[in-house]
Amino acid sequence: MDRNTLEETKAHLMQTNEGFRALVEQHHQYDVAVAELEAKTALSPAEEVEEHRLKKLKLQLKDQIEQVVADAQRLQPA
């Protein structure tokens, strides 16, 4: 599937699917938190654990987002 169709599907889901919007928003919040940790010159052991945890959660959300998009594309008429 071409990139435009993918972006159109994501845009449509953002407008029409509250669950999808929540996943994207949570992913963004994790992204910001990871960026804040990565901006530090040194992390405490607890911060390193938190960074690792946030990255795993962020990846899980990315997988969920991609699954919702794939499902939506399958349901679209050709």
C-alpha positions as CSV (number, residue, x, y, z in Angstrom):
1,M,0.0,0.0,0.0
2,D,1.4,3.4,-0.9
3,R,2.4,6.0,1.6
4,N,-0.4,8.4,0.7
5,T,-3.0,5.8,1.4
6,L,-1.4,4.9,4.7
7,E,-1.3,8.6,5.8
8,E,-4.9,9.0,4.6
9,T,-6.0,6.0,6.7
10,K,-4.1,7.4,9.8
11,A,-5.7,10.8,9.3
12,H,-9.2,9.3,9.0
13,L,-8.6,7.2,12.1
14,M,-7.4,10.3,14.0
15,Q,-10.7,12.0,13.1
16,T,-13.1,9.1,13.7
17,N,-11.6,6.6,16.2
18,E,-11.3,7.8,19.8
19,G,-9.3,4.6,20.7
20,F,-6.8,5.2,18.0
21,R,-6.4,8.8,19.1
22,A,-5.8,7.7,22.6
23,L,-3.1,5.2,21.5
24,V,-1.3,7.9,19.4
25,E,-1.5,10.4,22.3
26,Q,-0.1,7.9,24.8
27,H,2.7,7.0,22.3
28,H,3.5,10.7,22.0
29,Q,3.6,11.1,25.8
30,Y,6.0,8.2,26.1
31,D,8.1,9.7,23.3
32,V,8.4,13.0,25.2
33,A,9.3,11.3,28.4
34,V,12.0,9.2,26.7
35,A,13.4,12.3,25.0
36,E,13.6,14.1,28.3
37,L,15.6,11.2,29.8
38,E,17.8,11.0,26.7
39,A,18.6,14.7,27.0
40,K,20.3,14.2,30.4
41,T,24.0,13.8,30.4
42,A,23.9,10.9,32.8
43,L,21.1,8.8,34.1
44,S,20.7,7.3,37.6
45,P,20.1,3.5,37.7
46,A,16.4,4.2,38.3
47,E,16.2,6.5,35.3
48,E,17.9,3.9,33.1
49,V,15.2,1.4,34.2
50,E,12.5,3.9,33.5
51,E,13.9,4.8,30.1
52,H,14.0,1.1,29.2
53,R,10.4,0.6,30.5
54,L,9.1,3.6,28.5
55,K,10.8,2.4,25.3
56,K,9.2,-1.0,25.7
57,L,5.7,0.6,26.3
58,K,6.2,2.9,23.4
59,L,7.1,0.0,21.1
60,Q,4.0,-1.9,22.2
61,L,1.8,1.1,21.4
62,K,3.5,1.4,18.0
63,D,2.6,-2.2,17.3
64,Q,-1.0,-1.6,18.4
65,I,-1.3,1.6,16.3
66,E,0.1,-0.3,13.2
67,Q,-2.4,-3.1,13.8
68,V,-5.4,-0.7,14.0
69,V,-4.2,0.9,10.7
70,A,-3.7,-2.4,9.0
71,D,-7.2,-3.6,10.1
72,A,-8.7,-0.3,8.9
73,Q,-7.0,-0.7,5.5
74,R,-8.3,-4.2,5.1
75,L,-11.8,-3.0,5.7
76,Q,-11.6,-0.3,3.1
77,P,-13.0,-1.0,-0.3
78,A,-10.4,-1.4,-3.0
